[in-house]
Every structure is written in C-alpha cells, then in structure tokens.
Amino acid sequence: MKADLEGLKVHELRHTFVALSIASGGDARKASIRAGHSSVAFTLDRYGHLFEDDDAPDMAKLDALIGNAKPSDDAQITALRQIANT
C-alpha cells in the first residue's frame, strides 16, 4: 500500500509529528529531541498552545500540599484574595 503524500514536504511532516505528539499528551522534551529543535523552550514556544489548558489537576495537587502544611508559630497568614485586592 502506498501513502499518498504527494506535495507534502518533510518539514510539514515533522511539524505534524510534533503537534500530534504534544496534543496527545506526549513528553515535550522527547518531541523536541526527535524534531531536532535546539531546545525544549523553542518547542514549547512554537507548540505550547496545543497543551491542555485544564489546570484542575495541578491546582488539586497544590491544594493538597497547602492543606497539609502547618504554619510556624510566627507565621502571618493572609488570604490570597486579600493580597490581590490591595
């Protein structure tokens, strides 16, 4: 079976590979290396919009971390909303 890729350039295929790798949840570092990019920063700048923007899992981890933290005796605790409104 022959793939009908007439008219496609290698660069376009590489771009598609990186985009699909990242969009499917792949490791950006590995995609960067495979694409031959000079740095992961370049890959993230170019393809970062393809990463999920759902922050809920990360926020849940931070909430768990903060929820388990115990302030020191001399700590001053201020609500983040209060800081943002000053």
Secondary structure as the mmCIF struct_conf table of DSSP 4:
data_model
#
loop_
_struct_conf.conf_type_id
_struct_conf.id
_struct_conf.beg_label_comp_id
_struct_conf.beg_label_asym_id
_struct_conf.beg_label_seq_id
_struct_conf.end_label_comp_id
_struct_conf.end_label_asym_id
_struct_conf.end_label_seq_id
TURN_TY1_P TURN_TY1_P1 GLU A 6 GLY A 7
HELX_RH_AL_P HELX_RH_AL_P1 VAL A 10 ALA A 23
TURN_TY1_P TURN_TY1_P2 SER A 24 GLY A 25
HELX_RH_AL_P HELX_RH_AL_P2 ALA A 28 ALA A 35
TURN_TY1_P TURN_TY1_P3 GLY A 36 GLY A 36
BEND BEND1 SER A 38 SER A 38
HELX_RH_AL_P HELX_RH_AL_P3 VAL A 40 TYR A 47
HELX_RH_3T_P HELX_RH_3T_P1 GLY A 48 LEU A 50
BEND BEND2 PHE A 51 PHE A 51
HELX_RH_AL_P HELX_RH_AL_P4 ALA A 56 ASN A 68
TURN_TY1_P TURN_TY1_P4 ASP A 73 ASP A 74
HELX_RH_AL_P HELX_RH_AL_P5 LEU A 80 ALA A 84
TURN_TY1_P TURN_TY1_P5 ASN A 85 ASN A 85
#
